[in-house]
Amino acid sequence: MTRVAIYGATGYTALELIKILLHHPEAEITALTSRQEGNPHIAAVHPSLAGRLDLRCESLGPIEVASRADAVFCCLPHGTTQEAVPQLMAAGTRVVDLSADYRLRDADVYATWYGEKHTDAARLAEAVYGLPEWFSEAVAKAQLVANPGCYPTSAILPLAPLVKEGLIETSDIIVDSKSGVSGAGRTPKLTTHYPECNESVSAYNVGRHRHTPEIEQIVSDASGRPVEVIFTPHLVPMDRGILTTTYSRPTRDLSEGDLFAALRAAYDDQPFVRVVDHLPATKDTVGTNFCDITVRVVRGRVVTISAIDNLIKGASGAAVQNFNIMFGYPETTALL
């Protein structure tokens, strides 16, 4: 049995994480943290957990959290996880970080896109990017795993096999994504206020979304050459889910069969990626850890379409998938 703690237990990803872990036969939740006063019971924070988990959210420092847990899931905002990770790791605890703090290998790139200096830059080289379909061997040995962002997961999974096999050009790649409102987090904001976002679809952070360098970094790894993308996210008035469409130029005359073959060769042995013939929809994957992918050739362009649940495959489900790999449990434990 592995003792686990959740650092920052009040958000949507933490709730999904708790619900998954409650079904995990080898995980015991031993600590939950929050900055809320009064140490509220977790059922007061997330009423759906009433009668399912009898723990309070405590204001605990990293040393105390490490004393109670073998693994820590950090569900903190970017910029705050890097304050806790050095002490957690010094205590020997293994960490899955759901924030963006350790996803980018270059501290200068982090500072450019996140607007602040990284306080633990030396550790960026130690962190393993936690996309299990591509980095499971490194994840198994890692003490610190940087869980991928939701948008990058939906873009990297279809693009990486195609650039790896040299089937598409590494420039002029367009990534167009639509996400449910839960992707903006639980903290109230004007743009996600119901009267503002209901019955409306809007683009945001055009050309400057922080997931852009993450997509480029990992797809470049797969290609072996620098990759540039134009990434445009959109907010859609639904609770959860991401649908991502990518547009790229083929390197030669290709059939859809060639592209499907590359995707299936990459993912046929992966339990949570389904390469499908039909056009996937967000409802196909909601509440699951699956990513559904298809591909088309349209007027000389390669078009991929992928669908994930942003809170599960895009966050908490992937975190448990990484946890399973790190501790030697079957990868699908608690996720099917």
TORKOL-4160 file (C-alpha; in steps of 0.2 Angstrom, whole numbers, padded with zeros to 4 digits, m for minus):
336
<pt num="1" X="0000" Y="0000" Z="0000"/>
<pt num="2" X="0007" Y="0017" Z="m0005"/>
<pt num="3" X="0003" Y="0032" Z="0006"/>
<pt num="4" X="m0002" Y="0047" Z="m0005"/>
<pt num="5" X="m0005" Y="0066" Z="m0001"/>
<pt num="6" X="m0013" Y="0079" Z="m0011"/>
<pt num="7" X="m0006" Y="0096" Z="m0010"/>
<pt num="8" X="m0020" Y="0108" Z="m0014"/>
<pt num="9" X="m0036" Y="0098" Z="m0012"/>
<pt num="10" X="m0049" Y="0111" Z="m0016"/>
<pt num="11" X="m0049" Y="0112" Z="m0035"/>
<pt num="12" X="m0057" Y="0102" Z="m0049"/>
<pt num="13" X="m0042" Y="0092" Z="m0053"/>
<pt num="14" X="m0040" Y="0087" Z="m0035"/>
<pt num="15" X="m0058" Y="0081" Z="m0034"/>
<pt num="16" X="m0055" Y="0070" Z="m0049"/>
<pt num="17" X="m0039" Y="0064" Z="m0042"/>
<pt num="18" X="m0047" Y="0059" Z="m0025"/>
<pt num="19" X="m0062" Y="0050" Z="m0034"/>
<pt num="20" X="m0049" Y="0040" Z="m0044"/>
<pt num="21" X="m0038" Y="0036" Z="m0029"/>
<pt num="22" X="m0053" Y="0030" Z="m0019"/>
<pt num="23" X="m0055" Y="0016" Z="m0031"/>
<pt num="24" X="m0036" Y="0012" Z="m0031"/>
<pt num="25" X="m0033" Y="m0004" Z="m0022"/>
<pt num="26" X="m0014" Y="0000" Z="m0018"/>
<pt num="27" X="m0016" Y="0019" Z="m0013"/>
<pt num="28" X="m0021" Y="0026" Z="0004"/>
<pt num="29" X="m0025" Y="0045" Z="0004"/>
<pt num="30" X="m0016" Y="0050" Z="0021"/>
<pt num="31" X="m0016" Y="0069" Z="0019"/>
<pt num="32" X="m0025" Y="0084" Z="0010"/>
<pt num="33" X="m0019" Y="0102" Z="0011"/>
<pt num="34" X="m0027" Y="0119" Z="0008"/>
<pt num="35" X="m0024" Y="0136" Z="0013"/>
<pt num="36" X="m0042" Y="0138" Z="0019"/>
<pt num="37" X="m0045" Y="0143" Z="0037"/>
<pt num="38" X="m0052" Y="0131" Z="0050"/>
<pt num="39" X="m0046" Y="0114" Z="0042"/>
<pt num="40" X="m0063" Y="0111" Z="0033"/>
<pt num="41" X="m0068" Y="0093" Z="0030"/>
<pt num="42" X="m0066" Y="0087" Z="0012"/>
<pt num="43" X="m0084" Y="0084" Z="0011"/>
<pt num="44" X="m0087" Y="0103" Z="0015"/>
<pt num="45" X="m0076" Y="0108" Z="0001"/>
<pt num="46" X="m0082" Y="0094" Z="m0011"/>
<pt num="47" X="m0099" Y="0088" Z="m0006"/>
<pt num="48" X="m0099" Y="0073" Z="m0018"/>
<pt num="49" X="m0086" Y="0066" Z="m0007"/>
<pt num="50" X="m0098" Y="0065" Z="0008"/>
<pt num="51" X="m0097" Y="0048" Z="0016"/>
<pt num="52" X="m0082" Y="0043" Z="0005"/>
<pt num="53" X="m0067" Y="0050" Z="0013"/>
<pt num="54" X="m0065" Y="0056" Z="0031"/>
<pt num="55" X="m0051" Y="0068" Z="0030"/>
<pt num="56" X="m0049" Y="0087" Z="0034"/>
<pt num="57" X="m0039" Y="0099" Z="0023"/>
<pt num="58" X="m0025" Y="0105" Z="0033"/>
<pt num="59" X="m0012" Y="0119" Z="0031"/>
<pt num="60" X="0004" Y="0108" Z="0031"/>
<pt num="61" X="0022" Y="0112" Z="0026"/>
<pt num="62" X="0031" Y="0100" Z="0014"/>
<pt num="63" X="0041" Y="0092" Z="0028"/>
<pt num="64" X="0025" Y="0086" Z="0037"/>
<pt num="65" X="0017" Y="0081" Z="0021"/>
<pt num="66" X="0032" Y="0071" Z="0017"/>
<pt num="67" X="0031" Y="0062" Z="0034"/>
<pt num="68" X="0014" Y="0056" Z="0030"/>
<pt num="69" X="0016" Y="0051" Z="0012"/>
<pt num="70" X="0026" Y="0041" Z="0000"/>
<pt num="71" X="0020" Y="0050" Z="m0015"/>
<pt num="72" X="0013" Y="0068" Z="m0017"/>
<pt num="73" X="0001" Y="0075" Z="m0030"/>
<pt num="74" X="0004" Y="0093" Z="m0031"/>
<pt num="75" X="m0012" Y="0102" Z="m0037"/>
<pt num="76" X="m0006" Y="0119" Z="m0034"/>
<pt num="77" X="m0006" Y="0135" Z="m0045"/>
<pt num="78" X="0010" Y="0137" Z="m0056"/>
<pt num="79" X="0023" Y="0147" Z="m0046"/>
<pt num="80" X="0019" Y="0138" Z="m0030"/>
<pt num="81" X="0024" Y="0120" Z="m0032"/>
<pt num="82" X="0042" Y="0125" Z="m0035"/>
<pt num="83" X="0042" Y="0131" Z="m0017"/>
<pt num="84" X="0037" Y="0114" Z="m0010"/>
<pt num="85" X="0046" Y="0102" Z="m0022"/>
<pt num="86" X="0064" Y="0104" Z="m0015"/>
<pt num="87" X="0059" Y="0100" Z="0002"/>
<pt num="88" X="0047" Y="0085" Z="m0003"/>
<pt num="89" X="0061" Y="0078" Z="m0014"/>
<pt num="90" X="0074" Y="0080" Z="0000"/>
<pt num="91" X="0063" Y="0070" Z="0011"/>
<pt num="92" X="0063" Y="0056" Z="m0002"/>
<pt num="93" X="0045" Y="0058" Z="m0007"/>
<pt num="94" X="0041" Y="0055" Z="m0025"/>
<pt num="95" X="0031" Y="0069" Z="m0033"/>
<pt num="96" X="0018" Y="0071" Z="m0047"/>
<pt num="97" X="0016" Y="0089" Z="m0051"/>
<pt num="98" X="0000" Y="0094" Z="m0060"/>
<pt num="99" X="0006" Y="0112" Z="m0062"/>
<pt num="100" X="0016" Y="0119" Z="m0076"/>
<pt num="101" X="0032" Y="0122" Z="m0064"/>
<pt num="102" X="0043" Y="0108" Z="m0071"/>
<pt num="103" X="0036" Y="0105" Z="m0088"/>
<pt num="104" X="0048" Y="0116" Z="m0097"/>
<pt num="105" X="0066" Y="0112" Z="m0097"/>
<pt num="106" X="0073" Y="0130" Z="m0100"/>
<pt num="107" X="0071" Y="0142" Z="m0086"/>
<pt num="108" X="0071" Y="0157" Z="m0098"/>
<pt num="109" X="0057" Y="0150" Z="m0108"/>
<pt num="110" X="0047" Y="0148" Z="m0092"/>
<pt num="111" X="0051" Y="0166" Z="m0087"/>
<pt num="112" X="0045" Y="0172" Z="m0104"/>
<pt num="113" X="0029" Y="0163" Z="m0104"/>
<pt num="114" X="0024" Y="0163" Z="m0086"/>
<pt num="115" X="0031" Y="0180" Z="m0082"/>
<pt num="116" X="0041" Y="0176" Z="m0067"/>
<pt num="117" X="0058" Y="0168" Z="m0063"/>
<pt num="118" X="0059" Y="0150" Z="m0059"/>
<pt num="119" X="0065" Y="0148" Z="m0041"/>
<pt num="120" X="0070" Y="0130" Z="m0043"/>
<pt num="121" X="0078" Y="0130" Z="m0061"/>
<pt num="122" X="0092" Y="0118" Z="m0057"/>
<pt num="123" X="0079" Y="0104" Z="m0054"/>
<pt num="124" X="0071" Y="0107" Z="m0071"/>
<pt num="125" X="0083" Y="0094" Z="m0079"/>
<pt num="126" X="0078" Y="0081" Z="m0066"/>
<pt num="127" X="0060" Y="0082" Z="m0070"/>
<pt num="128" X="0052" Y="0069" Z="m0082"/>
<pt num="129" X="0038" Y="0075" Z="m0093"/>
<pt num="130" X="0024" Y="0063" Z="m0088"/>
<pt num="131" X="0016" Y="0058" Z="m0105"/>
<pt num="132" X="0016" Y="0039" Z="m0102"/>
<pt num="133" X="0014" Y="0035" Z="m0120"/>
<pt num="134" X="0031" Y="0042" Z="m0124"/>
<pt num="135" X="0041" Y="0043" Z="m0108"/>
<pt num="136" X="0035" Y="0028" Z="m0097"/>
<pt num="137" X="0053" Y="0021" Z="m0095"/>
<pt num="138" X="0059" Y="0038" Z="m0088"/>
<pt num="139" X="0043" Y="0040" Z="m0078"/>
<pt num="140" X="0046" Y="0023" Z="m0069"/>
<pt num="141" X="0063" Y="0029" Z="m0062"/>
<pt num="142" X="0058" Y="0047" Z="m0059"/>
<pt num="143" X="0057" Y="0055" Z="m0042"/>
<pt num="144" X="0048" Y="0071" Z="m0050"/>
<pt num="145" X="0036" Y="0069" Z="m0064"/>
<pt num="146" X="0029" Y="0084" Z="m0073"/>
<pt num="147" X="0011" Y="0080" Z="m0077"/>
<pt num="148" X="0007" Y="0087" Z="m0095"/>
<pt num="149" X="m0005" Y="0101" Z="m0098"/>
<pt num="150" X="m0022" Y="0097" Z="m0105"/>
<pt num="151" X="m0021" Y="0106" Z="m0121"/>
<pt num="152" X="m0003" Y="0099" Z="m0124"/>
<pt num="153" X="m0009" Y="0081" Z="m0121"/>
<pt num="154" X="m0023" Y="0083" Z="m0135"/>
<pt num="155" X="m0010" Y="0090" Z="m0147"/>
<pt num="156" X="0006" Y="0080" Z="m0144"/>
<pt num="157" X="m0003" Y="0063" Z="m0145"/>
<pt num="158" X="m0008" Y="0065" Z="m0163"/>
<pt num="159" X="0006" Y="0075" Z="m0169"/>
<pt num="160" X="0021" Y="0066" Z="m0161"/>
<pt num="161" X="0020" Y="0050" Z="m0172"/>
<pt num="162" X="0018" Y="0060" Z="m0188"/>
<pt num="163" X="0033" Y="0071" Z="m0185"/>
<pt num="164" X="0043" Y="0056" Z="m0179"/>
<pt num="165" X="0040" Y="0046" Z="m0195"/>
<pt num="166" X="0044" Y="0062" Z="m0205"/>
<pt num="167" X="0026" Y="0062" Z="m0212"/>
<pt num="168" X="0022" Y="0080" Z="m0209"/>
<pt num="169" X="0032" Y="0096" Z="m0210"/>
<pt num="170" X="0039" Y="0103" Z="m0193"/>
<pt num="171" X="0034" Y="0121" Z="m0197"/>
<pt num="172" X="0017" Y="0129" Z="m0201"/>
<pt num="173" X="0007" Y="0117" Z="m0189"/>
<pt num="174" X="m0009" Y="0124" Z="m0183"/>
<pt num="175" X="m0017" Y="0118" Z="m0167"/>
<pt num="176" X="m0035" Y="0123" Z="m0164"/>
<pt num="177" X="m0043" Y="0118" Z="m0147"/>
<pt num="178" X="m0059" Y="0120" Z="m0139"/>
<pt num="179" X="m0061" Y="0117" Z="m0120"/>
<pt num="180" X="m0075" Y="0116" Z="m0107"/>
<pt num="181" X="m0075" Y="0129" Z="m0094"/>
<pt num="182" X="m0068" Y="0118" Z="m0080"/>
<pt num="183" X="m0051" Y="0120" Z="m0089"/>
<pt num="184" X="m0051" Y="0137" Z="m0081"/>
<pt num="185" X="m0051" Y="0131" Z="m0064"/>
<pt num="186" X="m0063" Y="0133" Z="m0049"/>
<pt num="187" X="m0058" Y="0150" Z="m0044"/>
<pt num="188" X="m0072" Y="0162" Z="m0050"/>
<pt num="189" X="m0067" Y="0174" Z="m0065"/>
<pt num="190" X="m0078" Y="0186" Z="m0075"/>
<pt num="191" X="m0074" Y="0176" Z="m0091"/>
<pt num="192" X="m0081" Y="0160" Z="m0084"/>
<pt num="193" X="m0096" Y="0168" Z="m0075"/>
<pt num="194" X="m0111" Y="0159" Z="m0081"/>
<pt num="195" X="m0119" Y="0174" Z="m0090"/>
<pt num="196" X="m0103" Y="0178" Z="m0099"/>
<pt num="197" X="m0098" Y="0161" Z="m0106"/>
<pt num="198" X="m0115" Y="0152" Z="m0108"/>
<pt num="199" X="m0122" Y="0152" Z="m0126"/>
<pt num="200" X="m0105" Y="0159" Z="m0132"/>
<pt num="201" X="m0089" Y="0152" Z="m0140"/>
<pt num="202" X="m0073" Y="0163" Z="m0138"/>
<pt num="203" X="m0055" Y="0162" Z="m0142"/>
<pt num="204" X="m0042" Y="0168" Z="m0129"/>
<pt num="205" X="m0024" Y="0170" Z="m0127"/>
<pt num="206" X="m0021" Y="0170" Z="m0146"/>
<pt num="207" X="m0003" Y="0168" Z="m0150"/>
<pt num="208" X="0002" Y="0169" Z="m0131"/>
<pt num="209" X="m0006" Y="0154" Z="m0122"/>
<pt num="210" X="0007" Y="0146" Z="m0110"/>
<pt num="211" X="0005" Y="0129" Z="m0117"/>
<pt num="212" X="0012" Y="0134" Z="m0134"/>
<pt num="213" X="0031" Y="0131" Z="m0128"/>
<pt num="214" X="0026" Y="0114" Z="m0120"/>
<pt num="215" X="0018" Y="0108" Z="m0136"/>
<pt num="216" X="0033" Y="0113" Z="m0146"/>
<pt num="217" X="0046" Y="0106" Z="m0134"/>
<pt num="218" X="0039" Y="0088" Z="m0134"/>
<pt num="219" X="0034" Y="0087" Z="m0152"/>
<pt num="220" X="0052" Y="0094" Z="m0156"/>
<pt num="221" X="0058" Y="0079" Z="m0146"/>
<pt num="222" X="0048" Y="0067" Z="m0156"/>
<pt num="223" X="0054" Y="0075" Z="m0172"/>
<pt num="224" X="0072" Y="0078" Z="m0168"/>
<pt num="225" X="0071" Y="0095" Z="m0176"/>
<pt num="226" X="0063" Y="0111" Z="m0169"/>
<pt num="227" X="0044" Y="0112" Z="m0172"/>
<pt num="228" X="0034" Y="0128" Z="m0172"/>
<pt num="229" X="0015" Y="0128" Z="m0169"/>
<pt num="230" X="0002" Y="0141" Z="m0170"/>
<pt num="231" X="m0010" Y="0137" Z="m0155"/>
<pt num="232" X="m0027" Y="0145" Z="m0153"/>
<pt num="233" X="m0038" Y="0139" Z="m0138"/>
<pt num="234" X="m0056" Y="0142" Z="m0137"/>
<pt num="235" X="m0068" Y="0142" Z="m0122"/>
<pt num="236" X="m0084" Y="0132" Z="m0126"/>
<pt num="237" X="m0099" Y="0132" Z="m0114"/>
<pt num="238" X="m0098" Y="0115" Z="m0108"/>
<pt num="239" X="m0092" Y="0108" Z="m0091"/>
<pt num="240" X="m0077" Y="0097" Z="m0097"/>
<pt num="241" X="m0069" Y="0090" Z="m0112"/>
<pt num="242" X="m0056" Y="0096" Z="m0126"/>
<pt num="243" X="m0058" Y="0094" Z="m0144"/>
<pt num="244" X="m0041" Y="0098" Z="m0154"/>
<pt num="245" X="m0039" Y="0099" Z="m0173"/>
<pt num="246" X="m0022" Y="0101" Z="m0180"/>
<pt num="247" X="m0017" Y="0106" Z="m0198"/>
<pt num="248" X="0000" Y="0102" Z="m0205"/>
<pt num="249" X="0008" Y="0100" Z="m0222"/>
<pt num="250" X="0013" Y="0082" Z="m0228"/>
<pt num="251" X="0031" Y="0079" Z="m0233"/>
<pt num="252" X="0026" Y="0069" Z="m0248"/>
<pt num="253" X="0011" Y="0062" Z="m0256"/>
<pt num="254" X="0002" Y="0052" Z="m0242"/>
<pt num="255" X="m0014" Y="0043" Z="m0241"/>
<pt num="256" X="m0025" Y="0042" Z="m0225"/>
<pt num="257" X="m0020" Y="0024" Z="m0224"/>
<pt num="258" X="m0001" Y="0029" Z="m0222"/>
<pt num="259" X="m0006" Y="0041" Z="m0208"/>
<pt num="260" X="m0017" Y="0029" Z="m0199"/>
<pt num="261" X="m0003" Y="0016" Z="m0200"/>
<pt num="262" X="0009" Y="0028" Z="m0191"/>
<pt num="263" X="m0004" Y="0032" Z="m0177"/>
<pt num="264" X="m0008" Y="0014" Z="m0174"/>
<pt num="265" X="0010" Y="0008" Z="m0174"/>
<pt num="266" X="0013" Y="0021" Z="m0160"/>
<pt num="267" X="m0002" Y="0017" Z="m0150"/>
<pt num="268" X="m0009" Y="0000" Z="m0153"/>
<pt num="269" X="0000" Y="m0006" Z="m0137"/>
<pt num="270" X="m0005" Y="0009" Z="m0127"/>
<pt num="271" X="m0021" Y="0006" Z="m0116"/>
<pt num="272" X="m0027" Y="0024" Z="m0116"/>
<pt num="273" X="m0025" Y="0030" Z="m0134"/>
<pt num="274" X="m0039" Y="0024" Z="m0146"/>
<pt num="275" X="m0035" Y="0027" Z="m0165"/>
<pt num="276" X="m0053" Y="0028" Z="m0172"/>
<pt num="277" X="m0060" Y="0029" Z="m0190"/>
<pt num="278" X="m0074" Y="0040" Z="m0185"/>
<pt num="279" X="m0074" Y="0058" Z="m0180"/>
<pt num="280" X="m0072" Y="0058" Z="m0161"/>
<pt num="281" X="m0082" Y="0070" Z="m0150"/>
<pt num="282" X="m0079" Y="0075" Z="m0132"/>
<pt num="283" X="m0093" Y="0065" Z="m0126"/>
<pt num="284" X="m0084" Y="0049" Z="m0132"/>
<pt num="285" X="m0071" Y="0052" Z="m0119"/>
<pt num="286" X="m0079" Y="0062" Z="m0105"/>
<pt num="287" X="m0076" Y="0053" Z="m0088"/>
<pt num="288" X="m0062" Y="0042" Z="m0095"/>
<pt num="289" X="m0043" Y="0042" Z="m0097"/>
<pt num="290" X="m0044" Y="0039" Z="m0115"/>
<pt num="291" X="m0038" Y="0050" Z="m0130"/>
<pt num="292" X="m0047" Y="0047" Z="m0146"/>
<pt num="293" X="m0038" Y="0051" Z="m0162"/>
<pt num="294" X="m0042" Y="0051" Z="m0180"/>
<pt num="295" X="m0034" Y="0058" Z="m0196"/>
<pt num="296" X="m0039" Y="0065" Z="m0213"/>
<pt num="297" X="m0031" Y="0072" Z="m0229"/>
<pt num="298" X="m0040" Y="0087" Z="m0235"/>
<pt num="299" X="m0034" Y="0097" Z="m0250"/>
<pt num="300" X="m0016" Y="0093" Z="m0247"/>
<pt num="301" X="m0016" Y="0096" Z="m0228"/>
<pt num="302" X="m0015" Y="0083" Z="m0214"/>
<pt num="303" X="m0030" Y="0085" Z="m0202"/>
<pt num="304" X="m0030" Y="0076" Z="m0185"/>
<pt num="305" X="m0044" Y="0077" Z="m0173"/>
<pt num="306" X="m0042" Y="0071" Z="m0155"/>
<pt num="307" X="m0054" Y="0071" Z="m0140"/>
<pt num="308" X="m0050" Y="0070" Z="m0121"/>
<pt num="309" X="m0058" Y="0074" Z="m0104"/>
<pt num="310" X="m0047" Y="0089" Z="m0099"/>
<pt num="311" X="m0049" Y="0084" Z="m0080"/>
<pt num="312" X="m0044" Y="0066" Z="m0082"/>
<pt num="313" X="m0033" Y="0062" Z="m0097"/>
<pt num="314" X="m0028" Y="0080" Z="m0097"/>
<pt num="315" X="m0024" Y="0080" Z="m0078"/>
<pt num="316" X="m0029" Y="0068" Z="m0064"/>
<pt num="317" X="m0031" Y="0052" Z="m0074"/>
<pt num="318" X="m0014" Y="0055" Z="m0082"/>
<pt num="319" X="m0007" Y="0059" Z="m0064"/>
<pt num="320" X="m0013" Y="0042" Z="m0058"/>
<pt num="321" X="m0007" Y="0033" Z="m0074"/>
<pt num="322" X="0011" Y="0041" Z="m0070"/>
<pt num="323" X="0009" Y="0036" Z="m0051"/>
<pt num="324" X="0005" Y="0018" Z="m0057"/>
<pt num="325" X="0021" Y="0017" Z="m0068"/>
<pt num="326" X="0032" Y="0025" Z="m0054"/>
<pt num="327" X="0027" Y="0012" Z="m0041"/>
<pt num="328" X="0026" Y="m0003" Z="m0052"/>
<pt num="329" X="0007" Y="m0005" Z="m0052"/>
<pt num="330" X="m0002" Y="m0010" Z="m0068"/>
<pt num="331" X="m0004" Y="0005" Z="m0078"/>
<pt num="332" X="m0023" Y="0004" Z="m0080"/>
<pt num="333" X="m0026" Y="0002" Z="m0061"/>
<pt num="334" X="m0041" Y="0012" Z="m0055"/>
<pt num="335" X="m0042" Y="0020" Z="m0073"/>
<pt num="336" X="m0054" Y="0008" Z="m0082"/>
